């Protein structure tokens, strides 16, 4: 489960990332509470707009940010983005402490945070693959997610308490200090031990990432599923804050809900780290499970019962996202990884501007339980789309020996070949002619033995 931690660079990266992410979750808790209770009178729609502005730039800038992550040194790029985010946090903290902050100003800073994050996220995701070798990439991605969710466990709980004790302005300044941990980690990492980057020629274009994903139906399906959950199912700040208010809780109650959600998230990330390979079918199961447990949570009559169901919600969410992220990283051409991951992050984070205002409006108009049910429907729809594709693609078969069991092929994605390379690939390929099944008796165990005999 923890094999990637044997590497010095990955240990340094995880420590710096953990401290920085704890501060980030403290700031996120403070920002949501400021918009909901200080700048508005419990207006969930305003919170949805804030989230839309913050998560919109990754979608709008997806082509540029992915190209930058592939073209430039990711370590130096992360130093620049982390420094920018630190300065923005300091500015917001000062404006809150001097009582100058207004809702339009907060929206402007949310947009600025979004632009910086748009360049930071794909570089950070791709940098994990620079720190470890390919055989450890899936494990490293899962442990990176575990670090993120451990911070999510600690940050909101600490943030909720500190909001009550010292106020929201100091929370932003505290987060600014945690960025120093990431900057120090990036400086300490041994550059000569990083995995050599696979670069394309100067003729590489921004559209190559789009073209690559379009030629991979498995990635398209994964991206559609992630989009549905990102747009309508993962608006946890709206869900948790409005449900906390409905149950009569304050900021500390809201922070506790976020931390309880993170307990399941951490468990999901660690379970993903145990798997040798990221599989698309796990993404499908987790999406459907998210829909079921979210629907159950919307009917909980007590604060404690609602908090208990959030453990399962967090488990399904992170299991899906971590597995999808690992699947994308380990099956993508290394030369295009930054652009493909930029698309992935754009789909995940950029879906929020589409779904968050809608979910916020539903929470304000019909109540938070209805908003949660919208997210549950998105999860069920995502699972159904994945299942239909698996069946239509021919990956699902009846088990050879068990009558009531099915199996799903885990095939390796085909390499995308440029037209000018096609003749060379054909010349190097030896065709394999499979035996044709003449009757139904050729299927089942006999056919399986023939397949195993092939080279």
N, C-alpha and C positions, 0 to 999 in steps of 0.2 A: 504493500500500500504506500510506503514512504520511500521507495527506492530512489527517486530523484533527489531526495535530500542528501544523498551521499556526495553530491557535487557541490563544491564550494560556491560557485556562482549562483546556483539555484537557491542555496540556503540564504545567501545575502539578499537575493531578490525577494524571497518570501518574507524575510523579516522587515525589509523596507516597505514592501507592499502592504503588509499587515498593519503597520503603524499608520501609514498614509490612509489606508481604507477605513480604519477606525475613525480618524478625523473626518473623512468624507461622509461617513454615516452620521456622525454627530452634527455636521453642517446640514445634511439633508433633513434631519429631524427638525433642526432649528428653522430652516427655510420654510418647510411646510407649515410649521406652527405659526411663524410670523405672518404668512399670507392668510392663513385661516382665521387667526384670532387677533392679530395686531393691526394688519392693514385692511382687513375686511371683517364683516360680521358673520363668520362661519359660512363663507361663500365657497362651496366646493368647485363651482365653475371657474372662479378666479384661480384656484389651485390647478385646475386642469389646463388653463391657459399658460400658467407658469411652467408646468411640465412640458407643454407643447413647445414653448420657446426654447427650453433647455435641451430637449431631445430632438428638435427639428433639424438643426444644422448637420448632424451625421447623415441624415437622409439627403439633404440638399447638396452637400459637399462630397458625396460618396466617391465620385470618380477622382477628384483631386486628392482627397485624404489617402485613399488606397495607393495611388501612384506615388505619393510622397513617402509612404511607409515602405514601398519597394525600392524607391530611387535613392533615398538618403540614409545615412547612418541612423539606425533606430535608437541607439543609446543616446546620441546627442539630441535627437529629435525629442526624446522623452524628457531630457533635462530642460529643454526649452518649454515644452508644454506644462510640465510640473511647476516651473518657475512662474509661468503666466497664471496658472490656477491659484498659486499661493498669493500673488499680488491682488488678484480679484477678491479673494477671501478677506484679505486685509482691508480693502476698500469698503466692502459691504459691512464688515464689523465696525469700522469707524463711523459710517453713516448711520448705523443703528444706534450706536452709543451716543451720538450727537443728536439723535431724534430728527434727522433730516430725511430718512428713508421714506419713500412713498411707493404705492403699488406700481405706477409706471416705471419708476427707477428700478424696482426689484425685477420687473419684467425685462428691462434693458440688461441688467446684470445676469439674469437667467439666460438670455440670448448669448451674452459674452462667454459664460461658462460653457454653453453648448458648442460654440465655435471652437474653443480650446479643447474640449473633450472630443470633438469630431476628429481632430488630428491625433489626440492622445490615445484613444481607444484602439484603433487598428494597429498602431505601432506597439502598444503594450501587449496586445494579444499575440502579434507575430513575434515579438521579442522573446516570448517564452520558448518558441521553437529555436531561437538563436542560442539560448542558454543550455539546452539539453539536446542530445542526439535524437534522431528520428524514432528509435525503438523505445525511448522514454517519453515521447511527446505527449501521448494520451495520458499517461500518469501525471506528467507535469501540469498539463492543462487542468486535470481534476484537482490536484493539490493547490493550484493557483486559485481555483474556484472555492476550495475549502478555506483558504486564507481569506478570500473575499467575504465568505459567509461567516467565518469566525469574527471578522470585523463587524459584520452586520449583526451578530449576536451581542457584541459588546457595545458598539457605538450608539445605537438608538437608546439602549437602557441608560447608559451614562449620560447621553445627551438629554434625555427627558428629565433626569434628576438635576443636571446642571442648569437647564433652562429655568427650573424653579428656583435654584439657589443663586445663580449669578446673572441670568438673563441671556437673551439670544445673541446680542452683540458680541459678548465675550466668547460665545461658542464659535463664531466665525474666525475670531483671532486664534483660538486654540487649534482649529483646523489648519490655519495657515502655518502654525509651528510644526504640525505633523508632516507637512510636505518636505521638510528638511530631511526626514528619515529616508524618503525615496531618493532624494538628490544625493545623499551620502552613499546609499547603496549603489546607485548607478556609477558613482565615482570609484567605489571600492572594487566593483566587479572586474575580474581579470580579463581584459579584452583579448589576450592571446589564446584564451581557452574557449572563446565563443565559437559556435559552429560556423564554418565558412558560409557566407551568403551565396545563394545561387541567383545570379543576375541575368536579366535578358539584355539583348543588344540595345543600342540607342533607338532602334526602330520600334521598340515596344511602345504600345499606345494605351491610353486610358481605357479604351473600349475592350481591351483584351480580357479583363476580368469579367465583364458582362458576357462576352462571347463564350468564355470558358464555362461559366455557370449555365448559360443557355444550352450548352451541349451536354450537360450532366443532369438528366431528369431526377436523379436521386437528390441532388443538391437543391433543385427547384422545389421539390416536395418539402424538403427540410426547411427551406426558407419560408415557404407558405405557412407551414405550421408555426414556426417561430414568430412570423408576422402576426398571426391571429392572437397568440398569447401575449405578444408584446403590446398590441394595440388595445385589447379589451380585457385581458386577464391579469396583467401584471401591474395594474395601477394601485399597488398596495398603499402608497401614501394616502390616496383618496379613500380606499376601503377602510384602512385602519384608523385614520383620524376621524372620519365621520361615524364609524361604529363606536369609537371611544367616547365621542360626544353623546351618542345615543344611549350608551350605558352609563352616562354621568361621570366619566373619567376626565382627568386633566392631562397635562403634557406628559407626566410620568406614566400614566396609564397607556397613552399612545406609544411612548417609547417601549414599554413592556411588551405590547403587542408585536412591535417590529422585532424585538429580540426573540420572542417565542417563535415567530415565523422563521427566524434565523436558526433556531435549534434544528428544525427539520431540514433547512437548507444545508447546514453543515453535515448532517447525516447523509443527505443525498450526494453531496460532493465527495465524501469519504467512500461511500459505496461505489461511486463511479471510478474512484482511484484504484479500487481493487480489480476492476475489469481489465483484462489484457488488451481489449480492443473496443473502440467506440462503435456501437452498432445502431443502425437506423431504427430497428424494431424497438429498441429501448426508448427512443424518442417518441414513437407512436404510443407505446404503453403509458409513458409518463404523461403525455398530453391528455389522453383520455382519463387517466387517474386524476389529473388536475381538475378536469371538468366535474367529475363526480364529487370529490371532496370539497370543492368550492361551493357546489350546490348545497351540500349538507351544511356547510358553515353558515350559509345565508339564513338558515332556519333556527340557529341556536338562540335560545331565549335568555341566556345568562352570559355575562362577561367571561367567566371562567371557562364555560363550555365553548364559547367562540374562540378563545385563546387556544384551547386544546386542539381544535380542528386546524388551526393555523400551522401546527407542527406538520401535519400531513400535506397541507397546501405547499409549505416550503420545501418538503421532501420531493414532491412531484415536480415542482417548478425547477429546482436546481438539477435534479436528475435529467430532466429534458434538456435544459440549456447547456449543462456541462457535457453531456453526451453529444449534442448537436455540434458544439464548439470543437470537441475532440474529433468528431467525424470529419468536419470541414478541414481541420488542420492536417490530419493524418492522411487524407485522401486527395489533397490538392497538390498540383504541381508547385514545387517550392518557389520557382521563379515568379509565380502569380499569387503566392500566398497572401501577401499584403493587400492586394486588390480584392481578392475573394473575401478575406476577413473584413475588409472595409465594407463590402456589400453585406456581409453577415451582420456587422454591428449597425449598419444603416437600417437594415430590416428590423433588427431587434429594438434599437433605440429610436429610430426614425418612425416606427409605428406609433409611438406614444403621442406625437402631435395629432395623429388622426383619431386615436381612440380616447385619449385622456379628456379632451373637452366633452366628448359625447358621454363618457362614463360620469364625469363631473356633473353634467346637466341632469343625467338620470338620477344621480345621488341627491341633488338639490331638489328635483321635482317630485320624484317618486320614493325617495328614501335610499339609504345605503344598501339595504338588502336587495333591492332591485338591481342596483349597479353591480353587486357581486354576482347575481344571477346572469347578467349579461356576460361577465367574464367566464362563468361556468359554461355557458353555451358556446363560447369561442373555443374553449378547451375540448369540448365534446366534438365540435365540428372539425378541429384540427386532427384529433385522433381518427375520425371517420375518413378524412381525406387521405391520411397516411395509409390506413387499412385498405381503402379502395385502390390506391396506387399499387400497393404490394400485390394485391390479387390480380390487377390488370396487367402488371409487368411480368407475371409468370413466376415470381419468386416464391409464391406459396404453393406447397404441394402436400398431398396426403402422405402421411408417414408410411414407410415401406412395410413396417411390421405391426403397427398399431392402427386399429380401425378408426378410433375417435381422436387421433392426434394429427396435427399438421406441422410441417417444417417450413422455415423461411430461409431461402438461400442468402448467404452473406457474400456476395460476389465483389471482387475488386473492381473499381471503376476503370473503364477503358481510358487509355491515354489519348488525349486529343492530338491528332496528327495534322499538321499543316499540309495543304495541297502539294507543295513542292517536295515534301518528305514521303508522300504516299508510295511512289514507285520503289523507293529504297526499303520501306517497311515491308512491302509485298515481296520483294526479292529475298528478304531475310527470313520470311515466315514460312514454315513448313505446315501445310494444311493437315488437319486431323479429321478424318472421316469417321463419324460416329456410326455405329451399327443401327440400321433402321428397324424400328419395331414393326413387325408384320402383323402381329395379333396382340390382343390385350394381355396375353400371358407373358409377353416380353417385358411388361412393366413390373414394378414392385421390386422384390429382393433380387431377381435375376438381373434386372436392368441396373440395379445399384452395384452389383458385383462387377458388371462390365465397365461401369463408369470408374470404379476404383482401380481396375486393371489398366486404364489409360495412363500414359505418362503425364 
